[in-house]
Amino acid sequence: MRKTALLLLTLLGLGTMIWAQQAAGFKGTRTVTLSEQARVGTELLPAGEYKLTHTMEGAEHIMVFKKGKQEYRVKCNMEPLQAKANNTQFFYRDDASGQRVLEAMVFQGDTVRHVVE
């Protein structure tokens, strides 16, 4: 009985550690549309529709924008939200040259804000 309980606690602990190391953020792929050209991190993305995935590279969060065969990889930080997002939002600013710069993204149903580095 003790061995069984110890085994179950060990498996529960290992499962919790594995779960905690999984990538935060959305799972799967999202489709996003940029209505005009925008700077995203260090990349300049043309207007259009992109398949967007969130992945991990070591301890870094990476947003991958894919349009056809072209792929753009951008680092992001995760900021927790106080509640699940009611809708999807993109936050932009204009730089000194007037270029649109994507600063952050929030996706409906998520509990984090993706802040582009």
N, C-alpha and C positions, 0 to 999 in steps of 0.2 A: 504494500500500500504506500509506504513512504517513497519507495523508488518510483512508483508511478506518479505520485504527486510531484516529486523533484523533476522528473522527466517532463511533465506537463508545464511546470513553471519555467524550465529551461527553454522549451519550445516557444512558449509565450514571449519570453524575453527576447529570444532571437528574432521572432516574427516582428516584434515591436521595433527592434533596432533596424531591421531591413525596411520596414514601412517608413520609418523616420528619415531614412536616407534617400527616399524616392524624390524625384524632382517635384518641386512645388509648381503651381501654375496649371494651366489647362492641359488636358490630355488630348491626344489626337491632333487633328488639323482643323484650322479655321480658314475661311475664305474672307479676305479683306480687300477693299478697293480704295486705292489712293486716287482722288479726283484730279490731282495735279502732282507734278514732280515734287519730291520732298527729300530732304536730307534725313537719313535715319542712322544715327551713330556716325560712323565715318563713311557710310555709303550714300550715294545719290541715286534714289530709286525713281525711275520714270513712272508717270501716271499709269494706272491699270489695275488689274485684278491679280492678287497674289494668294498662294497657298501659304499659310503661316503655321509653323510648328514651334513648340517650346521644347528645348532639350537641355541637357546638362553636358558640360565638358569639364570633368573634374568637379570643382566646386563652383564653376561659373555657369550662370544662366545665359542661354543663347536663344535668341529669336531668329528663326530661319524663314526668310521671305523667298518664295520660289515662284518664278513666272516663266513658264516654258522650261527651257534648259538652264536659264540664268538663276543663280542662287546668291542671296545676300545674307550674310551671317552677322548679327549685331548682338553685343553684350547687353544685358539688362539686369536691373536690380528689382527685387520684389518688395513692395510696401504693403503691409496688411491694411485692409479696409475694415471699417467698423461693422459692416453688414454686407451681405451679398449684393453685388451690383444689379440694379434694376434694368440697365441697358448697356449697350456697348458704346464706348466713347474713345475718341482719339484727341489728344491734347497737343496743339501746335504752338509755335512761336515763330516770328520772323527774325532772321539774323540781320547783321548790319548791312548786308548786300540785298536784303529783301527776299532771300531764299527761305521757303517754309522748312521748318525743322520739327520733326516729330519728337516730342518729349516723353510722352507716356501713352499707354493704352490700358483700358479697363474693358473686360468682356462680361457680358450679361451672365449672371449666375456665379461669377468668380468672387473670391474673397481677397484678391490681391490686385495691386496696380503694378503694371510692368513699366518701369522707368528706364528709358533708353539711355545708355552711357554715351 
